[in-house]
Amino acid sequence: MKILIIGGGGHARVVADILLAMDGMEPQGYVTSDQAPGTAGPLGLPVLGGDDAVGSIPHDGLVVAVGDNATRERLFAHFAAQGENMVNAIHPSAILAPDVVLGRGCMVCPGAIVNTGSEIGDNVILNTGSVTEHDCRVGSHAHVAPGAKVAGAARIGAGALVGLGAAVLPGVAMGDRAVAGAGAVVLGDVPPGLTVVGVPARPKT
Ligand SMILES: CC(=O)SCCNC(=O)CCNC(=O)[C@H](O)C(C)(C)COP(=O)(O)OP(=O)(O)OC[C@H]1O[C@@H](n2cnc3c(N)ncnc32)[C@H](O)[C@@H]1OP(=O)(O)O
């Protein structure tokens, strides 16, 4: 499948690396206006042009490769509304239990683990070495950052961020667009939009 990578930053480079490691995926290059079309991009893939170029480049699907949740959500909605095939980029070293339900346009990075009974929405990032335990629900456009751990039956709301190395305890619910800062240990539910930090996690002042 010929795949376009929407974005041109570090996150896009990681998506490119994942697609290159997958069987049957042929990443075509980066869709970004930050560099001139035709420029050689990272990992030997070209810069194809800005978002307007997508319609004129032959492809079978695309991945929105932007780390910021709100921007990724906006771009996902834009391209999904145009009928694009939003494909999942799943590194071969990631481990997903056979019954995991994965949405569209997700990125599952090297070493990420998703255990049995979990349901992952659309456009979610499960970053390097993250653990999403059994029976979790991860809402669309959320991000479980590198090394973060989400314990059994926890709920991660749409557009929420579980920061680098953070831990969310069993059954805890993080609301939509809530943020657990890097290293936080989240013991109780977090209201939508609230940022918590520290051990134990408390609202950021
Ligand atoms: C491949 C990749 O790289 S994926 C990267 C994924 N990204 C992440 O995991 C980043 C997670 N983000 C964080 O942890 C951020 O620090 C946030 C979102 C919690 C806060 O960011 P900001 O709102 O910019 O906060 P800011 O840096 O201004 O700090 C505000 C206060 O919170 C404290 N603080 C910030 N982050 C943390 C944290 N993770 N743990 C404890 N305290 C923190 C600061 O020390 C500061 O305290 P002070 O006012 O007493 O000096």
The ligand as an ORCA input file, in Angstrom:
! r2SCAN-3c Opt
* xyz 0 1
  C       8.411     10.855     21.585
  C       8.077     11.896     22.628
  O       8.864     12.690     22.970
  S       6.490     11.882     23.232
  C       6.452     13.187     24.402
  C       5.204     13.136     25.221
  N       5.148     14.335     26.048
  C       5.161     14.311     27.379
  O       5.155     13.267     28.013
  C       5.173     15.664     28.022
  C       4.311     15.693     29.266
  N       4.230     17.071     29.698
  C       4.558     17.487     30.929
  O       4.923     16.716     31.825
  C       4.454     18.991     31.123
  O       5.502     19.418     31.960
  C       3.060     19.428     31.661
  C       2.042     19.254     30.513
  C       2.638     18.561     32.841
  C       3.066     20.849     32.132
  O       3.517     21.676     31.112
  P       3.390     23.284     31.317
  O       1.957     23.654     31.458
  O       4.172     23.908     30.212
  O       4.023     23.519     32.740
  P       5.376     24.290     33.164
  O       6.562     23.656     32.501
  O       5.142     25.758     32.945
  O       5.455     23.987     34.719
  C       4.466     24.470     35.614
  C       4.752     23.903     36.984
  O       4.471     22.496     36.976
  C       5.680     21.748     37.311
  N       5.713     20.571     36.446
  C       5.652     20.549     35.094
  N       5.672     19.287     34.638
  C       5.767     18.504     35.739
  C       5.828     17.092     35.898
  N       5.776     16.269     34.837
  N       5.907     16.612     37.155
  C       5.946     17.436     38.220
  N       5.882     18.792     38.128
  C       5.795     19.308     36.885
  C       6.827     22.699     37.038
  O       7.958     22.389     37.802
  C       6.209     24.024     37.402
  O       6.203     24.137     38.807
  P       6.523     25.537     39.538
  O       5.437     26.471     39.075
  O       6.452     25.199     40.989
  O       7.861     25.961     39.071
*
